[in-house]
Amino acid sequence: MDFRVRLHRVYCSILLPALILCLGLFAPHARAALALDVGIYEQKPDIYIARDGRAAGILGDLLNEIARQEGWTIRTQACAWAQCMQLLKDGKIDLLPDVYYTLERSQTLNLHHVPALHSWSQVYARPDHTLRSIEDLQHHAIAVLAGSTQQDYLQTALPGLGINARIDSVQNLETGFRHVQAGRDDAVVADFYTGELLAQEHKLVATPIIFQPTQAYFAAPKGRFPTVLAAIDRHLSAWQATPDSFYYRTLDSWRLPRSQSLLSLYGRWIVGGLSGLLVLTLIVTLALRIQLRRQRRRLRRSERRLGAILDAIDASVGIKDLNFRYTFTNDKHEAFLGLSGGRLVGLRDEDVLDDAESLASIRRSDQAVIDSQERSVSQMSLQPREGESRTFLTIKAPMRGPDGSLEAICTVATDITERLRAEETAHHLAVYDSLTGLPNRRTALTHLTQMLDSASQGQCIGALLLLDLDGFKRINDMHGHDTGDQVLCGIADRLRTSVRERDLVSRVSADEFIVLLADLGSNVNDAARNAMHVAEKLRVAICNSAFSVQGKPAYITGSIGLTLIQADSQTTDSVMREADMATHRAKQHGGNQVTFYEQGLQSEVEQRLWLEHDLLQAIGTPHLTLYIQPQFGHDGRVTGGELLARWTHPTRGPVSPALFIPVAEETGLISLLGSWSLQFACDALATLREEDETYPLSLNVSPRQLMEPQFVETVRDTLASKNIPGNRLIFEVTEGVLIQDMQAVARRMQALALLGIRFSIDDFGTGYSNLAYLKRLPLYELKIDKSLVQDIPGDSDSLAIVQLILAMADQLNLRVVAEGVETEAQSRFLFEHDCHAQQGYLLARPMPLKAWVDMIRARRPR
């Protein structure tokens, strides 16, 4: 027994202190509470900071209770809404209450799952407001919290509905409500709980405009505090499942107190008063019955007199109740609907009308009176079951009862169909030519003035075409004016169908027409070419097919004078005078032609037109071919060659590529030209292969051709049909192609590289300044532009650039070819600095393929 006692004492003296020591070391960690920095922006009653620094409001009370139960410590930090959101995203606060859910926020923040607060957005205004629906926000100023979902919604929804309203961003809703109270804004948007409180403080009222049901959450930085959000979800789920929980008690405590009913306050007095009134009513009732009989007789006489007056007026009159049933109509309204004898009373419009558009128009106007309770005036067309559609000027007014409430809608509709037809006829006669139906001279001059105003503001260039028929007087003299009028109508039809809808064709005199062309481009040369195309189209439309004159064909031609409408154009008179002078010059040169007032533009446009036409004819003929200019290495051997387009016009002689290549690019002929060039290059490679020449050939590829959807398939099919390996071709592209879409260009070049095609950057060093593409694209070669080569070795700047290109190419393992080499000094310098190949007049000029093959054969040892 003594042994057990001694053992117990040992345990107590050793183990108990050790246990106490361990608990003492562990206790600080066990008691350490989670401290959360909570950002709070002022938005009563949802959330705000109380005077003692604690979170308050609906969400503040909920958070404090959850923190109490979970053992958290809450530290509040005041901030504006946008500032709070930024602090949360930067991780400088741990939690942010009252965050509405959006898809974007769910991707950048951590939100729990159970909504902490259900609300909606509502528009508040001064008590004298007229806002009934969202359409009434037109031309109003609306205050909204900066960075809120309401701001995002209104900035997106209002323009989509065609509503032009000014959105005034405020840093807090208190400021927004003050703005409306002071008249700086017309309305303010807030969620229900906040709006209910602030509207009472600032003497505003809620409008019927409600939108965007919302759910408020607590948010944490992305990827942080999942256990905190899970705890919030757990408490909210438990509370919201219990009707008398802390959650619902908190909501009720923050709602505005309801006024006591009058019955509860003054019940006794009301009952006593009613009893007295009942006695008084019994006494007065007998006297009122006598007066009532007299009033009924007078009322019947008034109704008969009023009915006779309404039946006599020249307008349709009807009265409907709030269910849109007729309670009264005059004879004229019944006659329009095909009824009589008061049979319309008790019916609705859909009972007597079948036209859906008419019914919709009536219902809209009736509903507008009910909603606004104000008089409205509108013009509407109605189609009865029998008879033609008629247009009415309709006045609709609310009819109120003795207590001022709306009881019915009164409609007075006057038939204005004939008046509108007369106005339309008068307007047509004032604006249009009575013979051809085209706009007349007055209309054309008005339109010309508008075009001059637009041009003076730097907008698109337009053109004026003055068309004078050649020898038209002869038709009138030989066949009479009736035949001449038929021809003029035919010419008007041809002109009308040959222009765009936005262009104007006008008859200004007996045989003169004006055509006004709008939006021809911002560049003078482009606008001139476009105008010439249209003018030629009009000239051909007139003269290309005969008119029938008394059963016989007759051809008519026209002389067209053309002038541009641009920023330096003066007045309508000066522009008309320029077009008239151009037309006179066209007639002096024999008629049936188009002449520019500006002589310089005339020659340029004519050159452009023959270039477009003759280039298309030249493709595939001996007039257009590819010359080869060989490239030489430092040992004098041929290492490659570039194919260059050459066009010899049968009448105009050699045409520079600098002229016809841009035309091919702009007109789309570059695709046809590129396809032909690819075929030619493959044939040239086959010819060189027969001569045991195995070096590659370079071919220029335009940006437009490179990005054509079928270009890769075209190259693959051509190589296969010609039995040419892809590594025998080098496609030269300019640096400008890389500016368009680097990723798309890279994908296209990678696809071609799989066929063996190699790529060279032409004119390197003169274009695109971002050299990052050098490592992103499958490049084989750089070509130093001749503008850099021609100044070396004398020019220090060109010398430095060329040396830099050669060093950079060496580091990137790219081949370098210098073009435009014309002197021994240039050649010697380039080879001394490791340039791989050269081409230029010093070494060989471009020559036909046959001449090059002959030169190859001549150089071989016999």
ABEGO torsion letter per residue (X at the ends): XAAAAAAAAAAAAAAAAAAAAAAAAAAAAAABBBBBBBBBBBBOAABBBBAAGBBBEAAAAAAAAAAAAAGBBBBBBBBBAAAAAAAAAAGABABBBGBBBBAAAAAABBBBABBABBBBBBBBBBAABABABAAAABGBBBBBBBGBAAAAAAAAAAAAAGBBBBBBBBABAAAAAAAAAAGABABBBBBAAAAAAAAAAAGBBBBABBBGBBBBBBBBBBGBGAAAAAAAAAAAAAAAABAABAAAAAAAAABBBBBBBAAAAAAAAAAAAAAAAAAAAAAAAAAAAAAAAAAAAAAAAAAAAAAAAAAABBBBBBBBBAAGBBABBBAAAAAAAGBBGGAABGBBAAAABABAAAAAAAAAAAAAAAAAGBBBBBBBBBBBABEBBBBBBBBBBBBBBAAGBBABBBBBBBBAAAAAAAAAAAAAAAABBAAAGBBBAAAAAAAAAAAAAAAAAGBBBBBBBBBBBBGAAAAAAAAEAAAAAAAAAAAAAAAAAABBAABBBBBABAABBBBBBBGAEABAAAAAAAAAAAAAAAAAAAAABBBBBGGBBBBBBBBBBBBBBBAABBBAAAAAAAAAAAAAAAAAAGEGBBBBABAAAAAAAAAAAAAAAAAAAABGBAABBBBBBBBBBAAGBBAEBBBBBBBBBAAAEBBBAAAAAAAAAAAGAAAAAAAAAAAAAAAAAAAAAAAGBABBBBBBBBAAAAABAAAAAAAAAAAAAAGBBAAABBBBBBAAAAAABAAAAAAAAAAAAAAGBBBBBBGBGABBABAAAAAABBBABBBBBAAAAAAOAABAAAAAAAAAAAAAAAAAGBBBBBBGBABAAAAAAAAAAGBABBBEAAABBBBBAAAAAAAAAAABBX
